[in-house]
């Protein structure tokens, strides 16, 4: 899992059928020196500027309402940033 900041959202007029209903967010990670942005699906209502907890890999499918081609999902909104962030 990674803590990151929501910096934007992805707007898509057409997408794969099983992606319907998932909001897609652009996340900037706070781990290490690699600050490469990535896209994560969100069903819990995270918004721009919020710190979020993101899960990756096979565990993602357990957090989804239906099987979808998603490899990162927001699983929590962080209320208080850890020291150093």
MDAnalysis code that builds the backbone (N, CA, C; Angstrom):
import MDAnalysis as mda
import numpy as np

u = mda.Universe.empty(255, n_residues=85, atom_resindex=np.repeat(np.arange(85), 3), trajectory=True)
u.add_TopologyAttr("name", ["N", "CA", "C"] * 85)
u.add_TopologyAttr("resid", np.arange(1, 86))
u.add_TopologyAttr("resname", ["UNK", "UNK", "UNK", "UNK", "UNK", "UNK", "UNK", "UNK", "UNK", "UNK", "UNK", "UNK", "UNK", "UNK", "UNK", "UNK", "UNK", "UNK", "UNK", "UNK", "UNK", "UNK", "UNK", "UNK", "UNK", "UNK", "UNK", "UNK", "UNK", "UNK", "UNK", "UNK", "UNK", "UNK", "UNK", "UNK", "UNK", "UNK", "UNK", "UNK", "UNK", "UNK", "UNK", "UNK", "UNK", "UNK", "UNK", "UNK", "UNK", "UNK", "UNK", "UNK", "UNK", "UNK", "UNK", "UNK", "UNK", "UNK", "UNK", "UNK", "UNK", "UNK", "UNK", "UNK", "UNK", "UNK", "UNK", "UNK", "UNK", "UNK", "UNK", "UNK", "UNK", "UNK", "UNK", "UNK", "UNK", "UNK", "UNK", "UNK", "UNK", "UNK", "UNK", "UNK", "UNK"])
u.atoms.positions = np.array([
    [0.833, -1.180, 0.000],
    [0.000, 0.000, 0.000],
    [0.878, 1.244, 0.000],
    [0.285, 2.312, -0.495],
    [0.996, 3.575, -0.635],
    [0.099, 4.707, -0.138],
    [0.708, 5.689, 0.517],
    [-0.012, 6.926, 0.823],
    [0.319, 7.915, -0.275],
    [-0.700, 8.566, -0.801],
    [-0.495, 9.544, -1.860],
    [-1.510, 10.659, -1.779],
    [-1.295, 11.673, -2.586],
    [-2.192, 12.825, -2.630],
    [-2.945, 12.816, -3.952],
    [-4.257, 13.033, -3.879],
    [-5.072, 13.128, -5.090],
    [-4.780, 14.484, -5.714],
    [-4.267, 14.473, -6.943],
    [-3.933, 15.740, -7.585],
    [-4.883, 16.107, -8.717],
    [-5.674, 15.160, -9.174],
    [-6.622, 15.441, -10.255],
    [-7.500, 14.223, -10.454],
    [-8.429, 14.322, -11.373],
    [-9.252, 13.169, -11.732],
    [-9.198, 12.976, -13.239],
    [-9.501, 11.780, -13.666],
    [-9.507, 11.451, -15.095],
    [-10.946, 11.482, -15.577],
    [-11.199, 12.247, -16.635],
    [-12.535, 12.314, -17.220],
    [-12.514, 11.486, -18.495],
    [-13.429, 10.542, -18.581],
    [-13.470, 9.636, -19.721],
    [-14.897, 9.508, -20.224],
    [-15.118, 9.833, -21.498],
    [-16.462, 9.711, -22.047],
    [-16.779, 8.280, -22.456],
    [-15.742, 7.503, -22.741],
    [-15.930, 6.093, -23.086],
    [-14.901, 5.281, -22.330],
    [-15.333, 4.169, -21.770],
    [-14.398, 3.283, -21.089],
    [-14.942, 1.867, -21.085],
    [-14.074, 0.936, -20.742],
    [-14.423, -0.471, -20.671],
    [-15.654, -0.639, -19.784],
    [-16.561, -1.505, -20.188],
    [-17.865, -1.651, -19.517],
    [-17.768, -1.857, -18.005],
    [-16.844, -2.692, -17.550],
    [-16.771, -2.957, -16.109],
    [-16.113, -1.822, -15.319],
    [-15.619, -0.797, -16.005],
    [-15.083, 0.378, -15.320],
    [-16.167, 1.408, -15.009],
    [-17.366, 1.192, -15.553],
    [-18.471, 2.110, -15.272],
    [-18.729, 2.138, -13.766],
    [-18.916, 3.322, -13.222],
    [-19.199, 3.468, -11.802],
    [-17.973, 3.725, -10.937],
    [-16.789, 3.587, -11.512],
    [-15.563, 3.864, -10.768],
    [-15.026, 5.235, -11.163],
    [-14.781, 6.090, -10.160],
    [-14.134, 7.376, -10.406],
    [-12.639, 7.086, -10.498],
    [-11.969, 7.674, -11.469],
    [-10.540, 7.460, -11.648],
    [-9.786, 8.714, -11.219],
    [-8.802, 8.541, -10.337],
    [-8.065, 9.662, -9.760],
    [-6.581, 9.580, -10.104],
    [-5.957, 10.740, -10.291],
    [-4.509, 10.826, -10.480],
    [-3.898, 11.013, -9.094],
    [-2.974, 10.113, -8.736],
    [-2.365, 10.099, -7.410],
    [-0.863, 10.368, -7.518],
    [-0.354, 11.243, -6.634],
    [1.084, 11.458, -6.511],
    [1.538, 10.749, -5.243],
    [2.379, 9.713, -5.350],
    [2.796, 8.959, -4.168],
    [3.746, 9.756, -3.280],
    [3.767, 9.414, -1.990],
    [4.655, 10.051, -1.032],
    [5.755, 9.115, -0.556],
    [5.949, 8.002, -1.224],
    [6.977, 7.050, -0.782],
    [8.252, 7.216, -1.595],
    [9.374, 7.220, -0.917],
    [10.677, 7.258, -1.581],
    [10.891, 8.501, -2.427],
    [11.793, 8.370, -3.370],
    [12.127, 9.498, -4.245],
    [11.342, 9.460, -5.552],
    [10.726, 8.313, -5.868],
    [9.959, 8.172, -7.108],
    [8.603, 8.836, -6.940],
    [8.403, 9.957, -7.607],
    [7.147, 10.706, -7.498],
    [6.296, 10.551, -8.764],
    [6.451, 9.436, -9.470],
    [5.701, 9.216, -10.706],
    [4.223, 9.014, -10.392],
    [3.384, 9.800, -11.014],
    [1.938, 9.729, -10.797],
    [1.379, 8.414, -11.319],
    [0.247, 8.005, -10.782],
    [-0.454, 6.825, -11.275],
    [-1.953, 7.062, -11.129],
    [-2.736, 6.196, -11.749],
    [-4.199, 6.289, -11.718],
    [-4.729, 5.208, -10.789],
    [-5.701, 5.587, -9.952],
    [-6.340, 4.626, -9.053],
    [-7.853, 4.795, -9.126],
    [-8.561, 3.691, -9.047],
    [-10.027, 3.730, -8.998],
    [-10.459, 4.118, -7.587],
    [-11.611, 4.781, -7.490],
    [-12.103, 5.223, -6.190],
    [-13.599, 4.995, -6.097],
    [-14.032, 4.376, -5.008],
    [-15.472, 4.206, -4.750],
    [-15.868, 4.793, -3.405],
    [-14.894, 5.356, -2.673],
    [-15.200, 5.853, -1.331],
    [-15.359, 7.366, -1.262],
    [-15.165, 8.066, -2.380],
    [-15.433, 9.501, -2.424],
    [-14.267, 10.412, -2.109],
    [-13.050, 9.996, -2.402],
    [-11.891, 10.861, -2.186],
    [-11.934, 12.036, -3.158],
    [-11.413, 13.162, -2.694],
    [-11.432, 14.358, -3.526],
    [-10.044, 14.929, -3.735],
    [-9.962, 15.879, -4.634],
    [-8.700, 16.517, -4.967],
    [-8.078, 17.164, -3.726],
    [-6.774, 16.940, -3.541],
    [-6.053, 17.500, -2.417],
    [-6.009, 16.603, -1.190],
    [-6.790, 15.542, -1.157],
    [-6.822, 14.657, 0.015],
    [-5.697, 13.628, -0.041],
    [-5.239, 13.228, 1.139],
    [-4.297, 12.121, 1.252],
    [-5.096, 10.830, 1.286],
    [-4.644, 9.848, 0.519],
    [-5.375, 8.584, 0.428],
    [-4.426, 7.407, 0.588],
    [-4.992, 6.280, 0.970],
    [-4.280, 5.019, 1.069],
    [-4.682, 4.188, -0.148],
    [-3.686, 3.742, -0.912],
    [-3.953, 3.031, -2.164],
    [-3.379, 1.617, -2.095],
    [-4.164, 0.653, -2.510],
    [-3.739, -0.737, -2.554],
    [-3.483, -1.137, -4.005],
    [-2.532, -2.056, -4.210],
    [-2.148, -2.498, -5.563],
    [-2.228, -4.019, -5.687],
    [-2.134, -4.491, -6.914],
    [-1.995, -5.907, -7.192],
    [-3.265, -6.718, -7.039],
    [-3.100, -7.992, -6.726],
    [-4.231, -8.916, -6.669],
    [-5.222, -8.571, -5.559],
    [-4.778, -7.886, -4.511],
    [-5.672, -7.495, -3.420],
    [-6.735, -6.506, -3.880],
    [-6.474, -5.814, -4.965],
    [-7.414, -4.813, -5.477],
    [-8.777, -5.425, -5.793],
    [-8.792, -6.610, -6.357],
    [-10.056, -7.224, -6.764],
    [-10.987, -7.459, -5.577],
    [-10.449, -7.600, -4.373],
    [-11.287, -7.781, -3.184],
    [-11.993, -6.495, -2.780],
    [-11.460, -5.354, -3.200],
    [-12.038, -4.058, -2.832],
    [-13.050, -3.549, -3.855],
    [-13.201, -4.265, -4.966],
    [-14.088, -3.821, -6.044],
    [-15.461, -4.462, -5.932],
    [-16.467, -3.768, -6.461],
    [-17.838, -4.284, -6.474],
    [-18.027, -5.371, -7.524],
    [-17.237, -5.285, -8.599],
    [-17.279, -6.277, -9.666],
    [-15.877, -6.407, -10.249],
    [-15.578, -7.555, -10.852],
    [-14.258, -7.758, -11.452],
    [-14.048, -6.719, -12.550],
    [-12.902, -6.034, -12.520],
    [-12.590, -5.005, -13.509],
    [-11.073, -4.952, -13.706],
    [-10.627, -4.459, -14.879],
    [-9.186, -4.369, -15.145],
    [-8.552, -3.178, -14.429],
    [-8.477, -3.279, -13.108],
    [-7.948, -2.198, -12.260],
    [-6.812, -2.773, -11.432],
    [-5.675, -2.048, -11.376],
    [-4.550, -2.540, -10.577],
    [-4.202, -1.635, -9.406],
    [-4.973, -0.551, -9.189],
    [-4.777, 0.312, -8.020],
    [-6.145, 0.849, -7.608],
    [-6.426, 0.812, -6.298],
    [-7.720, 1.288, -5.803],
    [-7.528, 2.032, -4.483],
    [-8.265, 3.127, -4.328],
    [-8.245, 3.888, -3.083],
    [-9.036, 3.097, -2.045],
    [-8.376, 2.774, -0.925],
    [-9.035, 1.989, 0.122],
    [-9.238, 2.783, 1.408],
    [-8.738, 4.011, 1.451],
    [-8.923, 4.833, 2.637],
    [-8.556, 6.279, 2.401],
    [-9.167, 7.168, 3.181],
    [-8.825, 8.584, 3.167],
    [-8.105, 8.856, 4.492],
    [-6.915, 9.431, 4.396],
    [-6.070, 9.662, 5.566],
    [-6.504, 10.959, 6.248],
    [-6.882, 10.867, 7.529],
    [-7.327, 12.041, 8.274],
    [-6.169, 12.912, 8.744],
    [-5.072, 12.274, 9.118],
    [-3.923, 13.014, 9.628],
    [-2.667, 12.456, 9.001],
    [-1.859, 13.329, 8.398],
    [-0.638, 12.896, 7.719],
    [0.394, 12.422, 8.733],
    [1.101, 11.331, 8.428],
    [2.189, 10.890, 9.299],
    [3.303, 11.943, 9.322],
    [4.094, 11.962, 10.381],
    [5.223, 12.890, 10.464],
    [6.135, 12.695, 9.258],
    [6.592, 13.791, 8.690],
    [7.499, 13.720, 7.558],
    [6.829, 13.868, 6.208],
    [5.507, 13.936, 6.167],
    [4.828, 14.113, 4.882],
    [4.441, 15.548, 4.706],
])
